[in-house]
Amino acid sequence: MAQHDDPRVDGMFRRDAIGALAAVVLVWLLYAFTYYTLSEVFNQLGLSALMGGLALCVLVLNASSIIAMIKHFSEDRTAIYSRDLYYLDLLRTNRAGGSK
């Protein structure tokens, strides 16, 4: 892992990781709410176990992909975020009327 001197890299990574984990939690809550809301219909049709299993598969795959993405971003954060910061700094300089 390459070292970086800009503390903004760590800040951007931290915000992205928190946002990704918050999105995973939100998806889990939405699935739980939807399953709870439709549980009576699932019971009537005899689909409770099937729908629960499918929902669990989707949630586990989604959560594991987000965790893998965060791990990848953690390993390559300098390469990923340095480029973003370069262009953000360039945009800020151009808006201020300067040239780089």
N, C-alpha and C positions, 0 to 999 in steps of 0.2 A: 504494500500500500504506500503510495507516494505521500510525502509530507506536504502540508500546505501552511502558509503563513497567514492567510486571510481568515479571521474568525467568522466571517460571514458564511463561509462554506459549511461550518458546523451548524450555524443557525438555520441555514436553508435546509440542510439535511434533517435536522431535528423537527422543523415545522412540517416538512413533507412526511416524515415517519409518523408524527402525531396525527396528521390529517388522514393518512392511509389507515392507521389503526382505528381512528374514529369512524371512518367509513365502514370498516369491517364490523364494528360494534353496531352501527346503525342498520346494516344489512341483516345481522343476526336478530336484532329487535324487530325489524319489519317482518322477517320470516316467522318469528314467534307469534307476533300479532296476527298475521294472516292465517297461520295454522290454527291458532286459538279461535279466531273468528269463524273459520270454516270447519272446525272440528265436528260439529253436529252433522253437517252434510257428509263429511268423510265417514263418520260412523254409520250413517244411514246407508251409504253405498258400499260399506265394507272396505274402504280404501285408507283407513287411518294408518296402518302399518306401512303401506306402500308410499303414501304421501309423506309420512314422517321420514322414511328412509331416503326418498328422493331429495327432500329438503336438506337432510343432514349431509348427503353427498355433495350437493351444491355448496352448502356452507363450508364444509371442510375443504373442498377444492378451492373455493374463493379465498378463504383465510390463508391456506398454504401458499397460494400464488402471491398474495400480498406480502406475506412474511419473506418469501424468496426474493421479491422485488426490493424490499427494504434491505435485505442482506446484500444484494448486488449493489444497490446504491451506496451502502456503507463501505463496501470494498473499493468502489470506483468514485467516491464522492468528489475527489479533487478534479478528476477529468470531467465529471458531469457538471458540477456546480461552478468550476472556474470559468468555463465557457459562458455559462449564463451570466456570471458576474461581469465578465469582460464586456458583453453586449449591453448589460444594464448600465455599466459605467460609461460606455460609449454613447448610449442614448441620453444619459444625464448630461454629459458634456455637450452634445449637440443641441439639446434643449436650452442649455445655459448660454448658447451662442459661441462656444469655444470650438476649437478644433484640436484633434489629437493626432 
